[in-house]
Amino acid sequence: MNTKSCWLVKSESSAYSWQDLVRDKRTRWDGVRNFEARNNLRAMKKGDLVLYYHSGEGKEIVGIAKVVRESYPDPTAREGDFSAVDLAPHKSLARAVPLATLKADQACANLAVVRKPRISVVPVAAHELARILELAQTDL
């Protein structure tokens, strides 16, 4: 596995789904108004992997994106100091990985999407990524 960092972003599938990102080929990830999530956006580097999680309906990881543009000022922010990044699809998962599976799997017990379900952008450790890819029956 590479030495790049990995992240997980959450989006309601009805607002902007994985299929939307695949169709669009690139998107600006903006509108994040939580400071912890904003700081995580700012830590992303070009080429980092990003697990795409459908929140709300589905509650599952469905794809892998890559950071194609590092942090810049969020143009949708009317006030405050917020950031955006650009993402592009990398690969759809062979099998979606539901939140219930993550919660039940000991290797994913400390995954931030399990521990901090309200944060929309969270880091993923290398061993967690490896296990998620195993559960998804997907390689990079």
Backbone as CSV, one residue per row, in Angstrom:
resi,resn,N_x,N_y,N_z,CA_x,CA_y,CA_z,C_x,C_y,C_z
1,MET,0.842,-1.181,0.000,0.000,0.000,0.000,0.889,1.247,0.000
2,ASN,0.371,2.353,-0.509,1.201,3.558,-0.614,1.274,4.307,0.710
3,THR,2.083,5.352,0.749,2.282,6.110,1.978,1.376,7.337,2.044
4,LYS,0.497,7.496,1.079,-0.441,8.612,1.111,-1.381,8.446,2.296
5,SER,-1.986,9.546,2.719,-2.996,9.485,3.771,-4.319,9.048,3.168
6,CYS,-5.202,8.619,4.038,-6.543,8.248,3.612,-7.553,8.958,4.506
7,TRP,-8.670,9.293,3.910,-9.724,10.039,4.570,-11.059,9.384,4.247
8,LEU,-12.090,9.783,4.957,-13.455,9.377,4.642,-14.301,10.634,4.640
9,VAL,-15.084,10.806,3.571,-16.043,11.911,3.501,-17.442,11.327,3.427
10,LYS,-18.376,12.063,3.998,-19.757,11.612,4.023,-20.636,12.556,3.213
11,SER,-21.571,11.968,2.485,-22.551,12.743,1.746,-23.858,11.979,1.701
12,GLU,-24.956,12.689,1.870,-26.269,12.077,1.667,-26.343,11.670,0.201
13,SER,-26.732,10.438,-0.056,-26.794,9.991,-1.451,-27.814,10.789,-2.250
14,SER,-28.826,11.333,-1.575,-29.826,12.147,-2.282,-29.300,13.545,-2.602
15,ALA,-28.262,13.998,-1.881,-27.683,15.319,-2.125,-26.582,15.257,-3.181
16,TYR,-25.623,14.342,-3.009,-24.547,14.160,-3.982,-23.982,12.767,-3.771
17,SER,-24.375,11.859,-4.628,-24.012,10.457,-4.477,-22.674,10.132,-5.151
18,TRP,-22.190,8.949,-4.856,-20.996,8.429,-5.524,-21.218,8.421,-7.038
19,GLN,-22.409,8.017,-7.452,-22.729,7.977,-8.881,-22.659,9.374,-9.497
20,ASP,-23.035,10.392,-8.730,-22.908,11.772,-9.210,-21.443,12.125,-9.440
21,LEU,-20.576,11.749,-8.505,-19.148,12.037,-8.654,-18.574,11.293,-9.859
22,VAL,-18.951,10.035,-10.029,-18.475,9.270,-11.185,-18.928,9.948,-12.479
23,ARG,-20.185,10.371,-12.519,-20.717,11.057,-13.706,-19.980,12.376,-13.968
24,ASP,-19.752,13.155,-12.899,-19.151,14.481,-13.048,-17.636,14.433,-13.252
25,LYS,-16.999,13.336,-12.854,-15.558,13.113,-12.981,-14.698,13.964,-12.040
26,ARG,-15.288,14.939,-11.398,-14.564,15.804,-10.460,-15.590,16.688,-9.770
27,THR,-15.318,16.993,-8.491,-16.197,17.925,-7.789,-15.415,18.710,-6.752
28,ARG,-15.965,19.843,-6.400,-15.432,20.635,-5.289,-16.140,20.150,-4.037
29,TRP,-15.376,19.743,-3.027,-15.960,19.288,-1.764,-16.023,20.496,-0.849
30,ASP,-17.194,21.100,-0.758,-17.359,22.351,-0.027,-18.538,22.241,0.936
31,GLY,-18.834,23.331,1.606,-19.977,23.381,2.502,-19.735,22.792,3.881
32,VAL,-18.509,22.409,4.179,-18.179,21.833,5.482,-18.063,22.970,6.492
33,ARG,-18.881,22.908,7.546,-18.895,23.995,8.530,-18.537,23.540,9.935
34,ASN,-17.982,22.368,10.064,-17.483,21.874,11.345,-15.974,22.094,11.347
35,PHE,-15.436,22.657,12.431,-14.019,23.027,12.440,-13.095,21.813,12.387
36,GLU,-13.452,20.722,13.052,-12.621,19.521,12.990,-12.588,18.974,11.558
37,ALA,-13.745,18.914,10.921,-13.813,18.444,9.533,-13.059,19.404,8.605
38,ARG,-13.183,20.710,8.850,-12.456,21.700,8.048,-10.951,21.486,8.166
39,ASN,-10.480,21.242,9.376,-9.047,21.012,9.574,-8.598,19.741,8.858
40,ASN,-9.451,18.739,8.825,-9.126,17.521,8.080,-9.046,17.805,6.583
41,LEU,-9.949,18.627,6.064,-9.860,19.028,4.650,-8.520,19.716,4.383
42,ARG,-8.117,20.572,5.295,-6.867,21.316,5.123,-5.641,20.409,5.170
43,ALA,-5.764,19.267,5.822,-4.643,18.325,5.919,-4.526,17.420,4.694
44,MET,-5.539,17.388,3.859,-5.512,16.524,2.672,-4.462,16.999,1.681
45,LYS,-3.788,16.037,1.070,-2.772,16.331,0.058,-3.184,15.714,-1.272
46,LYS,-2.725,16.328,-2.343,-3.015,15.812,-3.672,-2.572,14.349,-3.760
47,GLY,-3.451,13.497,-4.249,-3.166,12.078,-4.374,-3.656,11.242,-3.206
48,ASP,-4.024,11.891,-2.078,-4.571,11.134,-0.959,-5.841,10.407,-1.383
49,LEU,-6.056,9.241,-0.792,-7.269,8.468,-1.041,-8.388,8.960,-0.133
50,VAL,-9.630,8.882,-0.645,-10.788,9.344,0.105,-11.908,8.319,-0.046
51,LEU,-12.274,7.683,1.058,-13.408,6.767,1.036,-14.688,7.586,0.979
52,TYR,-15.596,7.182,0.113,-16.845,7.912,-0.101,-17.965,7.157,0.597
53,TYR,-18.557,7.793,1.595,-19.552,7.173,2.458,-20.907,7.827,2.222
54,HIS,-21.916,7.007,1.933,-23.285,7.514,1.835,-23.891,7.539,3.229
55,SER,-24.164,8.727,3.749,-24.820,8.859,5.044,-26.333,8.894,4.817
56,GLY,-27.079,8.941,5.897,-28.536,8.932,5.753,-28.969,7.587,5.198
57,GLU,-29.548,7.591,4.036,-29.973,6.345,3.400,-28.747,5.567,2.922
58,GLY,-28.661,4.331,3.287,-27.536,3.500,2.879,-26.536,3.276,3.986
59,LYS,-25.991,4.354,4.551,-24.964,4.263,5.595,-23.908,3.222,5.234
60,GLU,-23.183,3.498,4.132,-22.175,2.549,3.672,-21.101,3.249,2.857
61,ILE,-19.904,2.655,2.872,-18.814,3.129,2.029,-19.008,2.493,0.659
62,VAL,-19.000,3.329,-0.383,-19.337,2.826,-1.721,-18.245,3.024,-2.767
63,GLY,-17.276,3.904,-2.491,-16.256,4.172,-3.496,-15.006,4.787,-2.909
64,ILE,-14.003,4.929,-3.775,-12.731,5.542,-3.403,-12.469,6.681,-4.380
65,ALA,-12.248,7.863,-3.824,-11.896,9.034,-4.630,-10.441,9.383,-4.330
66,LYS,-9.941,10.356,-5.064,-8.614,10.905,-4.787,-8.710,12.418,-4.712
67,VAL,-7.848,13.001,-3.884,-7.742,14.453,-3.814,-6.983,14.906,-5.061
68,VAL,-7.605,15.793,-5.847,-6.948,16.300,-7.056,-6.589,17.783,-6.939
69,ARG,-7.091,18.443,-5.917,-6.683,19.825,-5.611,-6.743,19.993,-4.105
70,GLU,-5.631,20.469,-3.556,-5.552,20.649,-2.108,-6.387,21.836,-1.651
71,SER,-6.484,21.983,-0.362,-7.324,22.955,0.312,-7.192,24.373,-0.248
72,TYR,-8.340,25.003,-0.410,-8.420,26.410,-0.824,-9.665,27.004,-0.163
73,PRO,-9.797,28.346,-0.128,-10.956,28.948,0.528,-12.272,28.469,-0.096
74,ASP,-13.209,28.085,0.751,-14.510,27.605,0.288,-15.315,28.779,-0.267
75,PRO,-15.601,28.780,-1.579,-16.330,29.904,-2.160,-17.794,29.968,-1.725
76,THR,-18.310,28.922,-1.077,-19.706,28.956,-0.624,-19.839,29.546,0.777
77,ALA,-18.722,29.810,1.450,-18.766,30.344,2.817,-19.061,31.837,2.779
78,ARG,-20.172,32.235,3.353,-20.555,33.651,3.416,-19.789,34.375,4.525
79,GLU,-19.433,33.611,5.554,-18.631,34.170,6.645,-17.830,33.043,7.255
80,GLY,-16.770,33.384,7.934,-15.925,32.372,8.566,-14.799,31.923,7.661
81,ASP,-13.920,31.143,8.254,-12.712,30.671,7.587,-12.868,29.185,7.280
82,PHE,-13.434,28.868,6.114,-13.693,27.487,5.740,-12.985,27.134,4.444
83,SER,-12.805,25.838,4.239,-11.995,25.363,3.120,-12.747,24.339,2.282
84,ALA,-12.235,24.123,1.080,-12.751,23.113,0.161,-11.558,22.395,-0.461
85,VAL,-11.803,21.214,-1.004,-10.825,20.475,-1.808,-11.566,19.964,-3.035
86,ASP,-10.823,19.549,-4.035,-11.442,18.921,-5.206,-11.151,17.432,-5.180
87,LEU,-12.176,16.653,-5.478,-12.075,15.200,-5.506,-12.437,14.673,-6.888
88,ALA,-11.839,13.552,-7.240,-12.176,12.838,-8.471,-12.362,11.366,-8.114
89,PRO,-13.250,10.671,-8.804,-13.442,9.250,-8.499,-12.204,8.449,-8.880
90,HIS,-11.897,7.442,-8.080,-10.785,6.544,-8.363,-11.299,5.143,-8.700
91,LYS,-12.190,4.630,-7.822,-12.659,3.266,-8.022,-13.930,3.023,-7.216
92,SER,-14.892,2.371,-7.831,-16.069,1.909,-7.093,-15.697,0.648,-6.337
93,LEU,-16.287,0.451,-5.173,-16.036,-0.765,-4.414,-16.810,-1.926,-5.045
94,ALA,-16.209,-3.096,-5.055,-16.890,-4.288,-5.567,-18.116,-4.593,-4.708
95,ARG,-17.975,-4.367,-3.403,-19.079,-4.526,-2.460,-19.082,-3.331,-1.526
96,ALA,-20.248,-2.705,-1.369,-20.356,-1.616,-0.398,-20.101,-2.176,0.999
97,VAL,-19.556,-1.339,1.874,-19.275,-1.755,3.250,-20.194,-0.960,4.173
98,PRO,-21.241,-1.612,4.695,-22.211,-0.925,5.559,-21.622,-0.539,6.916
99,LEU,-22.188,0.503,7.504,-21.778,0.949,8.832,-21.904,-0.188,9.848
100,ALA,-22.955,-0.978,9.765,-23.140,-2.092,10.703,-21.970,-3.072,10.634
101,THR,-21.444,-3.311,9.448,-20.285,-4.192,9.282,-19.055,-3.577,9.925
102,LEU,-18.866,-2.273,9.732,-17.728,-1.576,10.338,-17.806,-1.646,11.861
103,LYS,-18.998,-1.424,12.410,-19.173,-1.449,13.866,-18.899,-2.833,14.440
104,ALA,-19.234,-3.889,13.675,-19.081,-5.262,14.164,-17.673,-5.806,13.977
105,ASP,-16.842,-5.125,13.201,-15.512,-5.618,12.874,-14.482,-5.018,13.831
106,GLN,-13.764,-5.877,14.562,-12.794,-5.416,15.562,-11.718,-4.518,14.957
107,ALA,-11.307,-4.787,13.719,-10.252,-3.993,13.075,-10.717,-2.567,12.769
108,CYS,-12.028,-2.351,12.765,-12.574,-1.026,12.457,-13.181,-0.346,13.681
109,ALA,-12.960,-0.896,14.856,-13.579,-0.393,16.083,-13.235,1.066,16.370
110,ASN,-12.031,1.497,15.995,-11.622,2.883,16.251,-11.810,3.806,15.061
111,LEU,-12.409,3.311,14.003,-12.668,4.126,12.816,-13.498,5.344,13.217
112,ALA,-13.076,6.511,12.784,-13.743,7.753,13.205,-15.210,7.798,12.783
113,VAL,-15.571,7.176,11.674,-16.980,7.190,11.258,-17.837,6.413,12.264
114,VAL,-17.224,5.514,13.008,-17.914,4.769,14.060,-17.921,5.577,15.363
115,ARG,-16.781,6.136,15.733,-16.626,6.859,17.004,-17.192,8.269,16.986
116,LYS,-17.095,8.948,15.837,-17.537,10.345,15.716,-18.492,10.464,14.523
117,PRO,-19.682,9.917,14.644,-20.574,9.838,13.483,-21.050,11.189,12.941
118,ARG,-20.874,12.248,13.690,-21.356,13.553,13.217,-20.313,14.328,12.401
119,ILE,-19.067,13.878,12.396,-18.006,14.574,11.664,-17.996,14.073,10.215
120,SER,-18.052,14.994,9.266,-18.239,14.616,7.856,-16.949,14.346,7.088
121,VAL,-15.809,14.686,7.663,-14.509,14.427,7.037,-13.581,13.933,8.131
122,VAL,-13.141,12.674,8.013,-12.332,12.074,9.077,-11.159,11.302,8.481
123,PRO,-10.060,11.178,9.252,-8.925,10.384,8.784,-9.226,8.888,8.914
124,VAL,-8.538,8.097,8.090,-8.637,6.636,8.127,-7.209,6.106,8.214
125,ALA,-6.937,5.283,9.209,-5.605,4.707,9.378,-5.343,3.650,8.310
126,ALA,-4.075,3.407,8.022,-3.686,2.444,6.973,-4.268,1.059,7.224
127,HIS,-4.231,0.591,8.487,-4.772,-0.742,8.777,-6.293,-0.776,8.616
128,GLU,-6.966,0.359,8.890,-8.418,0.438,8.692,-8.755,0.400,7.202
129,LEU,-7.982,1.140,6.404,-8.183,1.108,4.956,-7.993,-0.304,4.424
130,ALA,-6.938,-0.968,4.865,-6.673,-2.332,4.397,-7.851,-3.251,4.717
131,ARG,-8.406,-3.133,5.915,-9.536,-3.984,6.296,-10.786,-3.632,5.496
132,ILE,-11.040,-2.352,5.280,-12.206,-1.936,4.490,-12.088,-2.468,3.066
133,LEU,-10.902,-2.396,2.481,-10.707,-2.933,1.133,-10.934,-4.447,1.103
134,GLU,-10.516,-5.111,2.169,-10.744,-6.564,2.270,-12.252,-6.849,2.346
135,LEU,-12.956,-6.112,3.189,-14.404,-6.297,3.314,-15.135,-5.979,1.998
136,ALA,-14.607,-5.006,1.273,-15.216,-4.590,0.006,-14.809,-5.466,-1.169
137,GLN,-13.891,-6.387,-0.915,-13.353,-7.258,-1.966,-12.834,-6.420,-3.138
138,THR,-12.071,-5.387,-2.767,-11.564,-4.415,-3.735,-10.083,-4.154,-3.453
139,ASP,-9.304,-4.001,-4.517,-7.923,-3.553,-4.342,-7.792,-2.165,-4.920
140,LEU,-6.672,-1.540,-4.647,-6.465,-0.177,-5.151,-5.991,-0.236,-6.582
